[in-house]
Amino acid sequence: MIEIVEEIRKVANQLDRKVKIMEVCGTHTMAIRRFGIHNLMPQNVELISGPGCPVCVTPVSMIDIAIQLMQDPTNILVVFGDMVRVPGSKTSIEKERTKNNNLKVVFSPFDIVKITEENSDKNIIFFVVGFETTLPGIAWTIKSIKEKNIKNFYCISAGKFIPPAMEAIVCDKELNIDAFLCPGHVSVIIGSRPYEFISKDYQKVCVISGFEALDILESILIIIKLLRNNDIKTEIQYTRAVKKDGNKKAKMIMTEVFDSCDSIWRGVGKIPHSGTVLREGYKIYDIKERFKIEEIKEETNKLCICGDILKGKQKPIDCKLFTEVCTPANPVGACMVSQEGTCAAYYKYGGTR
């Protein structure tokens, strides 16, 4: 590892400018802080955290809808565990769960089929949150529900696609990112091709990285070598798991069930073609087809800067709430509540104001 760090410093000294590298994966953010990789970088190489956590970028309005549906005791809300404590406008799913005792937390979407069968007298509402990593499994579950002709299942579709978010970031002139450390697990599904337009059209280096310290350091070295040589392209460091075309079967089931749509990313805004919507044949499971949803005006803490943190414009230590008011035990923003949120990573691994 020492040799790679020295090589990074040697190549960085051959650059005549500062280089900004953004990771768009919460697992990378956690690993970088845990291994202290940010402290090993030369002065002209800056690592920036982006919107790499699907929980963090789920808009407040979607959480408010989930909480609204929980008010009816004939509904059971099903979520992944990291969504439970994310703040909505006025409350969270965790705070509302005791009123009707109608919340189910699952580790796998495959558990939902059993829940629907065991609660045939209830409406089972699944809060779909995740990137391309989890969407194929969710899609398979929804397809299985259709094949079993299950009638009491619905979902809040809040899945997200990574490449459109990366395009939104490179179009933000305030950021001026030079390269992306691309997410390994997302890329196992989609491959490297979906990032190639970032390199071709926007002249940004993209390197798909694994999650060990050596993976990340090697990926950074690849990035700065490509920048030094002005060789702008998309590379795969994580070759033991990622192929150029990804997992064709996983992509097939994902695109059979989900189509893309314009979507709001918490703190970032609307990004074209970055969200999930159910395709024809599966729309019967959309909550909008079954329930009347009341519009709720979003309310957030104005001192919380999660939006700028998700965009990579500010760091947790720039927030007045960080560690003083906002902690994992009392999260004000989504970046703290998620286990892969940037604020949680800084808090856990020594980021202080």
C-alpha positions as CSV (number, residue, x, y, z in Angstrom):
1,M,0.0,0.0,0.0
2,I,2.9,2.4,0.8
3,E,4.2,1.9,-2.7
4,I,0.9,2.9,-4.3
5,V,0.7,6.0,-2.1
6,E,4.2,7.0,-3.1
7,E,3.3,6.4,-6.8
8,I,0.2,8.6,-6.4
9,R,2.3,11.4,-5.0
10,K,5.0,11.0,-7.7
11,V,2.4,11.2,-10.5
12,A,0.5,14.0,-8.8
13,N,3.7,16.1,-8.8
14,Q,3.8,15.9,-12.6
15,L,0.4,17.6,-12.8
16,D,0.3,21.4,-13.0
17,R,-3.0,21.8,-11.3
18,K,-5.3,20.6,-8.6
19,V,-7.4,17.5,-9.3
20,K,-10.9,16.9,-7.9
21,I,-12.1,13.3,-7.7
22,M,-15.7,12.6,-6.6
23,E,-16.9,9.2,-5.3
24,V,-20.6,8.6,-6.0
25,C,-20.9,5.7,-3.7
26,G,-21.6,5.7,0.1
27,T,-19.6,2.6,0.6
28,H,-16.6,4.3,-1.0
29,T,-17.2,7.3,1.3
30,M,-17.2,5.1,4.4
31,A,-14.1,3.2,3.2
32,I,-12.1,6.4,2.4
33,R,-12.8,7.8,5.9
34,R,-12.3,4.4,7.6
35,F,-8.9,3.8,6.0
36,G,-7.8,7.4,6.2
37,I,-7.2,7.5,2.5
38,H,-8.2,11.2,2.3
39,N,-5.2,11.9,4.6
40,L,-2.8,10.1,2.3
41,M,-3.5,12.3,-0.7
42,P,-1.0,14.9,-2.0
43,Q,-2.1,18.6,-1.7
44,N,-3.2,18.8,-5.3
45,V,-5.5,15.8,-5.1
46,E,-8.9,16.4,-3.4
47,L,-11.4,13.7,-2.7
48,I,-15.1,14.8,-2.7
49,S,-18.1,12.9,-1.6
50,G,-21.2,13.0,-3.9
51,P,-24.8,11.8,-3.7
52,G,-23.9,8.2,-3.3
53,C,-26.6,7.0,-0.9
54,P,-30.1,6.2,-2.1
55,V,-31.5,6.8,1.4
56,C,-29.9,10.3,1.5
57,V,-31.3,11.4,-1.8
58,T,-34.9,10.1,-1.3
59,P,-36.9,13.3,-1.2
60,V,-38.8,14.4,1.9
61,S,-42.1,14.3,0.0
62,M,-41.8,10.5,-0.6
63,I,-41.1,9.9,3.1
64,D,-44.1,12.0,3.9
65,I,-46.3,9.9,1.6
66,A,-45.1,6.7,3.3
67,I,-45.9,8.2,6.7
68,Q,-49.3,9.3,5.4
69,L,-50.1,5.8,4.3
70,M,-49.1,4.4,7.7
71,Q,-51.9,6.4,9.3
72,D,-54.4,3.8,8.0
73,P,-54.2,0.6,10.1
74,T,-55.3,-1.5,7.2
75,N,-52.0,-0.7,5.5
76,I,-48.6,-2.3,6.3
77,L,-45.6,-0.3,5.2
78,V,-42.5,-2.4,4.3
79,V,-39.1,-0.8,4.2
80,F,-35.4,-1.5,4.3
81,G,-33.9,-0.8,7.8
82,D,-31.9,2.3,6.8
83,M,-35.1,4.2,5.8
84,V,-36.8,3.9,9.2
85,R,-35.1,6.9,10.9
86,V,-34.8,9.3,7.9
87,P,-36.6,12.6,8.8
88,G,-39.7,13.6,6.8
89,S,-41.2,17.1,7.1
90,K,-42.4,16.8,10.6
91,T,-41.7,13.2,11.8
92,S,-40.1,9.9,10.7
93,I,-41.3,6.4,10.0
94,E,-39.7,5.3,13.2
95,K,-41.7,7.8,15.3
96,E,-44.9,6.8,13.6
97,R,-44.5,3.0,13.8
98,T,-45.9,2.7,17.3
99,K,-49.3,4.2,16.5
100,N,-50.7,1.4,14.5
101,N,-47.9,-1.2,14.7
102,N,-48.0,-1.5,10.9
103,L,-44.4,-1.4,9.9
104,K,-42.3,-4.3,8.6
105,V,-38.5,-4.0,8.2
106,V,-36.9,-6.4,5.7
107,F,-33.4,-7.2,4.7
108,S,-34.3,-8.6,1.3
109,P,-37.2,-7.7,-1.1
110,F,-37.8,-11.5,-1.4
111,D,-39.3,-11.4,2.1
112,I,-42.2,-9.3,0.8
113,V,-44.0,-12.2,-1.0
114,K,-44.3,-14.0,2.4
115,I,-45.6,-10.9,4.1
116,T,-48.3,-10.4,1.5
117,E,-49.4,-14.0,1.9
118,E,-49.5,-13.9,5.7
119,N,-51.4,-10.6,5.7
120,S,-54.0,-11.1,3.0
121,D,-56.5,-8.8,4.8
122,K,-54.0,-5.8,4.7
123,N,-52.6,-3.6,1.9
124,I,-48.9,-4.3,1.7
125,I,-47.0,-1.1,0.6
126,F,-43.3,-1.5,-0.2
127,F,-41.1,1.6,-0.2
128,V,-38.8,1.0,-3.1
129,V,-35.5,2.8,-2.4
130,G,-32.2,1.9,-4.0
131,F,-29.8,2.2,-6.9
132,E,-29.2,-0.2,-9.7
133,T,-27.6,-2.5,-7.1
134,T,-30.9,-3.5,-5.5
135,L,-33.4,-2.7,-8.3
136,P,-33.1,-6.1,-10.1
137,G,-34.0,-8.0,-6.9
138,I,-36.9,-5.7,-6.3
139,A,-38.0,-6.1,-9.9
140,W,-37.9,-9.9,-9.6
141,T,-40.0,-9.7,-6.4
142,I,-42.6,-7.5,-8.2
143,K,-42.7,-9.9,-11.2
144,S,-43.1,-12.9,-8.8
145,I,-46.0,-11.1,-7.1
146,K,-47.7,-10.6,-10.5
147,E,-47.1,-14.3,-11.4
148,K,-48.7,-15.4,-8.1
149,N,-51.7,-13.0,-8.8
150,I,-51.3,-11.4,-5.4
151,K,-53.9,-8.7,-5.0
152,N,-52.8,-6.8,-1.9
153,F,-49.4,-5.4,-2.9
154,Y,-48.5,-1.8,-3.8
155,C,-45.3,0.2,-3.9
156,I,-43.9,3.7,-3.6
157,S,-41.4,3.8,-6.4
158,A,-38.4,5.9,-5.3
159,G,-35.5,4.0,-6.9
160,K,-32.7,6.0,-8.5
161,F,-30.3,5.6,-11.5
162,I,-26.7,6.7,-11.0
163,P,-25.4,7.8,-14.5
164,P,-28.0,10.7,-14.9
165,A,-27.0,12.0,-11.5
166,M,-23.3,12.0,-12.6
167,E,-24.3,14.0,-15.6
168,A,-26.1,16.6,-13.5
169,I,-23.0,16.9,-11.4
170,V,-20.6,17.5,-14.3
171,C,-23.1,20.1,-15.7
172,D,-22.8,22.1,-12.4
173,K,-20.0,24.6,-13.2
174,E,-19.5,25.4,-9.5
175,L,-18.1,21.9,-8.8
176,N,-15.6,21.5,-11.7
177,I,-15.0,17.8,-11.1
178,D,-12.1,16.2,-13.0
179,A,-12.9,12.5,-12.4
180,F,-15.3,10.1,-10.9
181,L,-14.6,7.1,-8.7
182,C,-17.5,5.0,-9.9
183,P,-19.5,2.6,-7.7
184,G,-18.4,-1.0,-7.9
185,H,-21.6,-2.8,-6.9
186,V,-23.8,-0.6,-9.2
187,S,-21.4,-1.4,-12.0
188,V,-21.6,-5.1,-11.4
189,I,-25.2,-4.7,-12.7
190,I,-24.9,-2.0,-15.4
191,G,-21.3,-2.5,-16.5
192,S,-19.0,0.3,-17.6
193,R,-20.7,1.3,-20.8
194,P,-23.3,3.6,-19.1
195,Y,-20.5,5.9,-17.9
196,E,-18.7,6.2,-21.2
197,F,-20.7,9.3,-22.3
198,I,-19.4,11.1,-19.2
199,S,-15.9,10.7,-20.6
200,K,-16.7,11.3,-24.2
201,D,-19.2,14.1,-23.9
202,Y,-18.0,15.9,-20.8
203,Q,-14.2,15.0,-20.8
204,K,-14.3,13.4,-17.3
205,V,-12.3,10.4,-16.3
206,C,-14.3,7.5,-14.8
207,V,-12.8,4.6,-13.0
208,I,-14.9,1.8,-11.5
209,S,-13.4,0.8,-8.2
210,G,-13.7,-1.9,-5.6
211,F,-14.0,-1.2,-1.9
212,E,-10.8,-2.3,-0.2
213,A,-8.2,0.3,0.6
214,L,-5.9,-1.1,-2.2
215,D,-8.8,-1.0,-4.7
216,I,-9.5,2.7,-4.0
217,L,-5.8,3.7,-4.0
218,E,-5.2,1.9,-7.2
219,S,-8.2,3.5,-8.8
220,I,-7.0,7.0,-7.7
221,L,-3.6,6.2,-9.3
222,I,-5.3,5.2,-12.5
223,I,-7.3,8.4,-12.5
224,I,-4.3,10.7,-12.1
225,K,-2.2,8.8,-14.6
226,L,-5.0,9.2,-17.2
227,L,-5.3,12.9,-16.4
228,R,-1.5,13.4,-16.6
229,N,-1.6,11.8,-20.0
230,N,-4.7,13.7,-21.1
231,D,-6.2,10.3,-21.8
232,I,-9.9,10.8,-20.9
233,K,-11.8,7.6,-20.8
234,T,-13.7,5.1,-18.6
235,E,-11.7,2.3,-17.0
236,I,-12.5,-0.7,-14.8
237,Q,-10.2,-1.3,-11.8
238,Y,-12.7,-3.7,-10.2
239,T,-12.2,-6.3,-12.9
240,R,-12.8,-9.2,-10.6
241,A,-16.5,-8.3,-10.4
242,V,-17.3,-5.8,-13.2
243,K,-17.6,-6.5,-16.9
244,K,-18.1,-4.0,-19.7
245,D,-21.7,-5.1,-20.3
246,G,-22.6,-5.8,-16.7
247,N,-25.1,-8.5,-15.7
248,K,-27.4,-8.9,-18.7
249,K,-30.0,-11.0,-16.9
250,A,-30.2,-8.5,-14.0
251,K,-30.6,-5.6,-16.4
252,M,-33.3,-7.4,-18.3
253,I,-35.5,-8.0,-15.3
254,M,-34.9,-4.4,-14.1
255,T,-35.9,-2.8,-17.4
256,E,-38.9,-5.2,-17.7
257,V,-40.5,-3.9,-14.5
258,F,-39.1,-0.3,-14.3
259,D,-38.9,2.6,-16.7
260,S,-37.0,5.8,-16.1
261,C,-38.6,9.1,-15.2
262,D,-37.6,12.6,-14.1
263,S,-37.0,12.4,-10.4
264,I,-36.3,14.7,-7.4
265,W,-33.1,14.0,-5.5
266,R,-33.1,15.3,-2.0
267,G,-31.1,18.5,-1.8
268,V,-30.1,18.3,-5.5
269,G,-33.4,18.9,-7.3
270,K,-35.0,17.3,-10.4
271,I,-32.7,15.2,-12.6
272,P,-34.1,13.9,-15.9
273,H,-34.4,10.2,-16.4
274,S,-32.9,9.4,-13.0
275,G,-35.9,7.8,-11.2
276,T,-38.0,4.7,-11.4
277,V,-41.6,4.3,-12.5
278,L,-43.5,1.0,-13.0
279,R,-44.0,0.0,-16.7
280,E,-47.2,-1.0,-18.3
281,G,-48.3,-4.3,-16.9
282,Y,-47.0,-3.4,-13.5
283,K,-48.7,0.0,-13.0
284,I,-51.5,-1.7,-11.0
285,Y,-49.0,-1.9,-8.1
286,D,-48.4,1.8,-8.0
287,I,-49.8,3.5,-4.9
288,K,-51.3,6.2,-7.1
289,E,-53.6,3.6,-8.7
290,R,-55.1,2.6,-5.3
291,F,-54.8,5.4,-2.8
292,K,-55.6,9.1,-2.7
293,I,-52.4,10.9,-1.7
294,E,-52.7,14.3,-0.1
295,E,-50.1,16.9,-1.1
296,I,-47.9,17.9,1.8
297,K,-45.7,21.0,1.8
298,E,-42.1,20.0,2.6
299,E,-40.5,21.5,5.7
300,T,-36.8,21.1,6.4
301,N,-34.4,22.6,8.9
302,K,-33.0,25.7,7.1
303,L,-29.7,25.3,8.9
304,C,-29.2,21.8,7.5
305,I,-26.8,21.8,4.5
306,C,-27.4,18.2,3.4
307,G,-28.2,19.4,-0.1
308,D,-24.8,21.1,-0.7
309,I,-23.1,18.1,1.0
310,L,-24.8,15.7,-1.5
311,K,-23.7,17.9,-4.4
312,G,-20.1,17.9,-3.1
313,K,-20.1,21.7,-2.6
314,Q,-19.7,21.6,1.2
315,K,-18.5,19.2,3.8
316,P,-20.1,18.1,7.0
317,I,-17.6,20.2,9.0
318,D,-19.1,23.3,7.3
319,C,-22.5,22.6,8.9
320,K,-23.4,24.5,12.1
321,L,-25.5,21.5,13.2
322,F,-22.8,18.8,12.7
323,T,-21.9,17.1,16.0
324,E,-23.6,19.9,18.0
325,V,-27.2,19.2,17.2
326,C,-27.1,16.6,14.4
327,T,-25.7,13.2,15.5
328,P,-26.5,9.6,14.6
329,A,-28.7,9.5,17.8
330,N,-30.5,12.7,16.7
331,P,-30.2,13.0,12.9
332,V,-31.4,16.3,11.5
333,G,-30.6,15.4,7.9
334,A,-30.5,12.3,5.7
335,C,-26.7,12.4,5.4
336,M,-26.4,11.6,9.1
337,V,-29.1,9.0,9.5
338,S,-27.9,6.7,6.7
339,Q,-25.1,4.3,7.5
340,E,-23.5,5.3,4.2
341,G,-24.2,9.0,4.5
342,T,-21.3,11.5,4.3
343,C,-22.1,13.1,7.6
344,A,-22.3,9.7,9.3
345,A,-18.9,8.8,7.8
346,Y,-17.3,12.0,9.1
347,Y,-18.9,11.6,12.5
348,K,-17.8,7.9,12.8
349,Y,-14.3,8.4,11.6
350,G,-13.1,11.6,13.2
351,G,-14.4,14.5,11.1
352,T,-14.9,17.4,13.5
353,R,-15.5,21.1,13.2
